[in-house]
Amino acid sequence: MSATGRRVEGVFDPWDPAFVADPYPAFAELRALGRVHYYEPSNQWLVPHHADVAALLRDRRLGRTYTHRFTHEDFGRTAPPPEHEPFHVLNDHGMLDLEPPDHTRIRRLVSKAFTPRTVERLRPYVHQLASELVADLVAAGGGDLLTDVAEPLPVAVIAEMLGIPESERAPLRPWSADICGMYELNPSEETAARAVRASVEFTEYLRELIAARRKEPGDDLVSGLIAAHDEGDRLTEQEMISTCVLLLNAGHEATVNATVNGWWALFRNPDQLAALRADRALVPTAVEELMRYDTPLQLFERWVLEDIEIDGTAIPRGSEIAMLFGAANHDPAVFADPEKLDLSRRENPHISFSAGIHYCIGAPLARIELAASLTALLDLAPGLHLAATPERRPNFVMRGLKELRVAV
């Protein structure tokens, strides 16, 4: 245990509603206490500094998985309980939880759907959909920004890419939310049961979708993955299914939370909102700053595959490292006045999209979606204001709000 291990437990408490509401003062304490801290409740090493997080994300001595090199026993870990198997089969075959060469192979195939040209072709569709959603919100005199705009936009975009018919999209967000519950620290058995059920249902749906696309291919990503497999690029059906689920989950969770976290930050910083309303040229830097200021993904885990050392602290093989993205994004060694929301911030090397081989493949699309919804709300709802103080979701890792009630 590090010298600060016991003190950390009085600072870092991801199950405390007060900490979840505003973890950034605690992150400042963590950074002051040192570069790495053992946290016994989750059996992880916490890393809060930007330079360390950025370096570890690129360090090949760490991995998102270890089963490509070790058994659970070799690694000193216990295998997941059998009843959780549907979740782990689904999760462990997605490229986010794979290492080379499997990660490289799948990412190469999926990246064809996220080339700059392909993403750019989606821009008109994204902007049109954002405008329609905001127009509906305005016509209603307001509503819940989360369910009326933030959620339907990225879900529709990813579903469109995958070729999921509009009439079949209703379960996608609930399935995703239940599956993502397993990424929180020490999830409960109830959370695990929901994740398993969603994994089974989502898998069954995608098996049927893949079978349909085999018979009648379309101009969509699922058809493209099937074609790549048929041409000898070795993509199993489970890898196809896991890839589709990953693209949906990663393709909207961060965007949804960045949207509501961002607007909640704007409402609490009226001078910055006024500046944005007065100057649309701020939108690109505003998107980056809002992602940094209240980071949608607060923690990213990696396994230690070979012994490493951080600031004189030995971290042995078999350990798990928790990189604190939110703490790194508020590191004063990198960001001037980090606790200030500054929409004109130019130097902004935030790590909200991760880094290294697991850098978010959909980051360019997420930026287009965030800019589109931000612009549509500024243009079509110039008097948008808060209707009720929002409540935080109890989750720490996936940081978001339960709702964001607004009026126009």
Buried (B, 14 or more C-beta within 10 A) or exposed (E): EBEBBEBBBEBBBBEEEEBBEEBBEBBBBBBEBBBBBBBEEBEBBBBBBBEBBBBBBEBEBBBBBBBBBBEEEEBEBEEBEEEBBBBBBBBBBBBBBBBEEBBEBBBEBBEEBBEEEBBEEBBEBBBEBBBBBBEEBBEEEBBBBBBBBBBBBBBBBBBBBBBBEEEEBEEBBEBBBBBBBBBBBEBEEEBBBBBBBBBBBBBEBBBEBBEBBBEEBEEBBBBBBBBBBEEEEEBEBBBBBBBBBBBBBBBBBBBBBBBBBBBBBBBEBEEBBEBBBEEBEBBBBBBBBBBBBBBBBBBBBBBBBEEBEBEEBEBEBBBBBBBBBBBBBBBEEBBEEBEEBBBEBEEBEBBBBBBBBBEBBBBBBBBBBBBBBBBBBBEBBEEBEBBEEBEBBEBBBBBBBEBBBBBB
